[in-house]
């Protein structure tokens, strides 16, 4: 799926995207956890990816990549993705890469 298609989807729709990580923002929560927001782009548009503390801790190893495969649900604001899984492109099977937008 391309990032430009996110706003047209219903809230809570499962999606998967491949995107460039343009910037990162970490925020410490009152409960002591850390929440991460990634600012993403692909050839079609921009979006945000939100990692809640438990997901952020579990996926920290792959968040150093510049291009990443993300799976999650669409958020209420329409241009964000609530992430539950992430993989570096090097670990992706070829079939999943073909379902996403082509990156140039």
Buried (B, 14 or more C-beta within 10 A) or exposed (E): BBBBBBEEBEEEEEBBBBBBBEEEEEEEEEEEEBBBBBBBBBEBBBBBBBBBBEBBEEBEEBBEBEBBBBBBBBBEEEBBBBBBEBBBBEEBEEEBEEEBBEEE
